[in-house]
């Protein structure tokens, strides 16, 4: 869990530095996200597959949090 928190923190640090010093790169990442990740056509075609994927991830996260006590 510490590794995951560290990884998320480093990614956020990279984005914050990008916003400050390389806004053109952030715009390219945003355009890529809109065209591939948040594409409405893709979401409508693959909604069940993506929904099941996130449902499985949610159950795994809940199970890990409950069983780690």
Residue pairs with C-beta under 8 A, 6 or more apart in sequence:
15 26
18 25
18 26
18 29
19 26
36 42
43 50
